[in-house]
């Protein structure tokens, strides 16, 4: 038996947490971002990502590397996930998904369109949201339940990011934090356009959020 290196342990823990959040039919994956990960960008993806900042392109490459693996598992012949005009990933026909990253970890989720209409994911460090950001992220209609306000604020941020990523492919609306109401007690979020989504999250080892249309 070979012992896993310390560098792989966080990714394994994040992967397990993400799997626990995903509904049937949604595949998940994660990867610790490495400096050479830009190499995983396919030509169409490379052309669609405007930033020249190396760290950002490495993060995009890490996310696409996961996406390529998930698409292969879904049987897709097209692996490219280009970036749309508003920064949204454009998935191959017959598939949907979402990609996210923080400074250290990239995550992605994907499914076939006959299993899920849309899905959104986000990842954040397991740290409280800075106090000055909470009034921007939180809205009067949000219900944090028994979450600690500090850590709950970061969870709320991640969940609203995931909700936006899941809602945009459905109605094409650009939403602000104030356009999304989250109720952690019911496990649902509602957008200003009336979309209702199921939300799930984990706090350790990183904050992970997943959102998909409520059934």
N, C-alpha and C positions, 0 to 999 in steps of 0.2 A: 504494500500500500504506500502511495506517495502522499506526503503531507502537502497541502495547498500553501502557497506563499501568502504572506500577509497582504500583498497587493491584490490578490484575487478574492479575499474574504468579503470585503464590502460589496463587491459586485454580486457575489453569490447571495448575500443577505438581501440586497435590493431586488434581485431577480425573484427570490422567494416571496417577498412582500408584494411585488407587482402581480405575480401569478395569483396570489390569494385575493386580489381585488377584481380580477378579470372575470366577466361572465362567460358562459359557454360560447365557443366560436371565436373568441378573441385571443390571438396569440400575442405574447409579450417577450421583450428582451431588454437587456441593458448591457452597457459597456463602459468601463472606465476610460475616459478620454486620454489619448496618448498623442504626443506631439506629431507623430507621422500619420495620423488618421486622415489627413486631407487626401491621401492617396486613394482612399476608397470612394471618392466622388467620381461618378461616371461622367463622361463628357457632357451630356445634356444637363446633369445636375451642376457641374462645374460652371457651365455657361450661365445658368440661371441664378447663381448666388453671387451677388454683386460685390460683397465685401472682400477686400484684399487682406484684411487683418488675419494673420496666420492662426492665432488661437481660435478665432471664430470659425474659420474654415476647418480646423481640426475637429471642433465640436460638431459641425455639420457633417463631416465625414464619418465620425463615430456613429451619429444617429442614422445616417444612410447605410452604414455597414450593417447595423441591426435590421433596418428595414429590408435590405436585400435578402437577408437570411429569412425573415418572416415571409416575404413574398415568394421565395423559393418553396417554403413549406406549404404555402397556399396554392402552389401549382401555377403561379403567374409566369408567363413567358417574358414579360417586360419587367425589368428590375429598376428602371429609373424612376426616382421620385423627385421631380424638379420643383423649384420654388415658384409659386405664383406671384402675381403682381403685388399682392398685399402680404406676402411672406408665407402664405399658406402652402403646405405641401400638396402637390398634384399626384395622386396615386393612379396606377395603371387601371384601365377599365376592369370592372368586376371586383375591385378591391377598395377598401377604405382603411384609414389608419391615422396615426398621429405620432409626432416626434417631439421630444423635449430634451433639454439639457440644462444643468447648472454649470458651475465652474469645473466640476470634477467628473460628473457622471452623465451619460446620455442614456435615454430610454426611448422605446418605441413600442407601439401596439398596432396590430393590423388584423383585418378580418375580410372575409368575402362579403359582398353586398347582399347575398341571399341569407346571410346569418345576422348581419347588423347594418343598420342604416348609416350610422356614424359613431365615432368614438373620439374622445379627447384625453390627453394625458399631460401631466406636468410633474416635474421633480424639483425640489427645493432643499437646501440644507436644513437640518433639524435644529433651527435656531429661531428665537422669537422674531417676529416682524418688528423693524424699527418703529418706535412710537409715533414718529411723524408721518409714517405711511398708513397707519391704521385708519385715520379719518378718510383717506382717499379710497381705500379698499373696501371698508365696511359701509353698509347702507342700513338705514333704520329698519328695513324689513328683514335683514339677516337674523338668523337665530343660531347662536353658537352653542346652545345647550350647556353642558357642563365643561366645555373646553376652557382651559386657562386663556385669558384674554391675549397674553403675549404670544404663546404658541398657537392659540386659536386664530390669531390674525394671520400668521404665516400659512396655516392650513386653509383659511378662507381665501387668501391670495392664490394658492395653488389650485384650489377647487374652481375658482372663477376663471382661471386661465384654462383649465381643462374643459369647463363648460363652454367657453367661447370657441375653443377648437372643435368641439363636438357640434355646436350649433351653426357655425359659419357654413359648412357644406350643405346644410339643410335649407337655410334661408338667405345666405349671402349678406347678412347684416353685420356691420362692424359695431361691436358692443363695448361700452365702458364698464368699469366695475359697478357703477350705479345702475346699470341695466340688467343686473343679475341678482336675484334674491335667493339666498341659500338657507335651507332649514336642515341643520344637521340632525335634528331629532327625527325627522321623517326620511332623511337621506335623499332629499330631492332639491332641485334648483329650478327656478322659473325665470325665463328671460323676458325682457320688455315686449318682445314680439309674441309671447304666449307659448313658447316651446317649454315643455316640461322634461327634465332630464334626471336620471338617477345619478347620484354622486357617491363615491366611495373614496376613502383615504386611509393612509397609514402614516404614522409619525416616526417610526424607527425602522431601519437605521437612517433613512432620509424621509422627508415628507414627500409622499407620492399621492397624486390625485387622479382619479379616473371618472369620466362622465360619459354617459350614453343615453339615448332616448328612452324615456320611461315607457313601459309597455302597459 
